[in-house]
């Protein structure tokens, strides 16, 4: 079994992936997922082939413009055991779709990119993207004090829905997730439309629509609160009380919960103030909020110009990515680069740029509820976040859809939390730092941050320690930065330690680093390189950690898979899984291209190699 390395962003060698071709409007093709799957041209619906071929198209349209990996298509088409010719069959389905679409539109639509397939569309051709465009326009009108125009545009967006999203594929997990996301988006937009419409034109404009939605979602509290208010304004007190009782009983029966603040407030107003006929209180745009700000970037930030430029293009360029994962080994400077990029991009995010740390001071992941509570305040949402994480995340996503916000999610461990935080829709963007590639995150660009080039590492050392002292022995300074593995963390710690020991020459310190317990010396104050390495190792699965001492026993420098097998005493498949896990989590660097089995060469970063060779590594289970 051979290992492959695929990177969607520049690699350590500075290579850039091919740019995706721009989406172009075809000859009248219109794709629909807001209801049954359909493709139309000239007023007629195209036949799309067998159910599995239709499913391939549905999966591509659920992620328009993104590369859908072949592995994900295989899992969706054959969730159990896959036939021997599964990959060939996928190629046949894609070929069939290409013929159908090219015959109708006159241009290539589906292309193979990065081990997957991508469909090229412009937003006007796909109803879900057209829906998002209209919603953004409607929200801008509402927030800009044009409620009549805003409600009209939101009504136009909601009219694009033809029924439940892709119901024929509701047993397919990937489609079910996309359908749930789109349905949640439709509900939140319906609620914003109804709230503004109720204030502008009164209950007759919204009661029928609210009744239809309430029948489908009887325990959605913001929706039912609007329904109570609409009945109250229509003078239908009995109907309003019936809605409250229905919600109260349903929540108690199904979840053991009492109604939330929105429903209680609507019920309280009904009891205390009685019915009021006609439009409600005059609608007003949301009050302006203070813009959340990033903390300052490190004063000694050095280099990374190419990486910062790439991040800027991904987050604010002509075809921006919704999320960018900035990944790399411990101490390589991911957070510093993210802050640097965020400050450069502030003008493009008028609703603010914010850093969310996803781990506490002890290195443990923060509970999702704690992170959502922080976002609740950042987004200016009323009250406190609901105790149920899924409900809180859904409300956050609804609010985020109207915010042009840059969210820097720092030190993410896995995709489970990140999926709930990254804005699914709208103009907001997320920049995520992680030791892991977060490969299961889906539609995200990725950039693997390498160690600093030697000249930039030396420049950082000089900026921290001072140019005069560095100039006394530039060769020793260069030796020191190489002994830190060219990691910004190690370079800063070494320079800070020397700054605290003005009597120590650079040559003596370099000698001690090279000949003694290096990790003991790479510590200053409460910053310890060893502790940061241990935190990264602690994130690995136990079965992976059990094999690490064997990997650490290998000589410094690149090694092959057979050498890892001999060092760990594990079978080939187990070592292959070990190396894949270490690559995914930034502990081992991967080969930069596909090579014959057994010839690929892997490498441990120098400081990680030192840590794994320490006797204490065995006793700690590393």
Secondary structure, DSSP 8 states (H G I E B T S, - for coil): -------SS--TT-------------SS-EEE-SSS-EEEETTEE----SHHHHHHHHHHHHTTTS-EEHHHHHHHH-SSS--TTHHHHHHHHHHHHHHHHHHHHSS--EEEETTEEEE---GGGBHHHHHHHHHHHHHHHHHTT-HHHHHHHHHHHHTT--SSTTGGGTTSHHHHHHHHHHHHHHHHHHHHHHHHHHHHH-GGGTHHHHHHHHHH-TT-HHHHHHHHHHHHHTT-HHHHHHHHHHHHHHHHHHHS----HHHHHHHHHHHHH----SS-S----------B------TT----HHHHHHHHHHHHSTT--SEEEEE-STTS-HHHHHHHHHHHTGGG-TTBEEEEE-B-TTS-B--HHHHHHHHHHHTT-SS---SSHHHHHHHHHHHHTT---EEEEES---HHHHHHHS--SSS-EEEEEESS--GGG-S-EEEE-----HHHHHHHHHHHH-HHHHHHTHHHHHHHHHHTTT-HHHHHHHHHHHHH-TTS-HHHHHHHHHHS-HHHHSEETTEEHHHHHHHHHHTS-HHHHHHHHHHHTS-SS-EEHHHHHHHHT--HHHHHHHHHHHHHTTSEE--SS---TTT-EEEE-HHHHHHHHSHHHHHTT-
